[in-house]
């Protein structure tokens, strides 16, 4: 029976987490200030979006290719 699920690297690397959080917050605050909205809300949204995008990119890069497939 074939393995239907791909193996993924589950090791977590938090070395650049502070950089991701601060840049996301700064971008969100800057956009909120430009639009005349609440900067705190913009910072929270910026952090959330930056973590979401980083997580998606990391998930796409972490898939381990299977070189021994018999197709």
C-alpha positions in Angstrom: 0.0 0.0 0.0 1.3 3.4 -0.9 2.0 6.1 1.7 -0.6 8.7 0.9 0.9 11.4 3.1 4.2 13.1 2.3 6.9 13.2 4.9 7.5 16.6 6.3 10.3 18.2 8.3 8.6 19.0 11.7 11.7 20.7 13.2 10.8 24.2 14.4 13.3 27.1 13.9 12.5 30.2 15.8 15.7 32.0 15.1 14.1 34.7 12.9 10.8 35.0 14.7 11.5 38.4 16.2 12.5 39.8 12.9 9.3 38.5 11.3 7.2 39.9 14.1 8.8 43.4 14.2 8.7 43.8 10.4 5.1 42.7 10.2 4.1 45.0 13.0 5.9 47.9 11.5 4.4 47.4 8.1 0.9 47.1 9.6 1.3 50.2 11.7 2.6 52.2 8.7 -0.3 51.1 6.5 -2.8 51.8 9.3 -1.4 55.3 9.9 -1.5 56.0 6.2 -5.2 55.0 6.0 -6.1 56.9 9.2 -7.0 53.8 11.1 -6.0 52.5 14.6 -2.2 51.7 14.6 -2.6 49.0 17.2 -5.1 47.1 15.1 -2.8 47.5 12.1 0.1 46.1 14.0 -1.8 43.1 15.1 -3.0 42.4 11.6 0.5 42.9 10.2 2.0 40.4 12.6 -0.7 37.9 11.8 -0.3 38.2 8.1 3.4 38.0 8.2 3.3 34.8 10.3 0.7 33.3 8.0 2.8 34.0 4.9 6.0 32.8 6.6 4.2 29.6 7.7 2.9 28.9 4.2 6.3 29.4 2.6 8.0 27.2 5.2 5.4 24.5 4.7 6.0 24.6 0.9 9.8 24.4 1.4 9.7 21.6 4.0 8.3 18.8 1.8 10.9 16.1 1.4 11.0 14.8 -2.2 10.6 11.0 -2.6 13.3 9.9 -5.1 12.4 6.2 -4.9 9.0 6.3 -6.4 8.0 3.5 -8.7 5.9 5.2 -11.4 
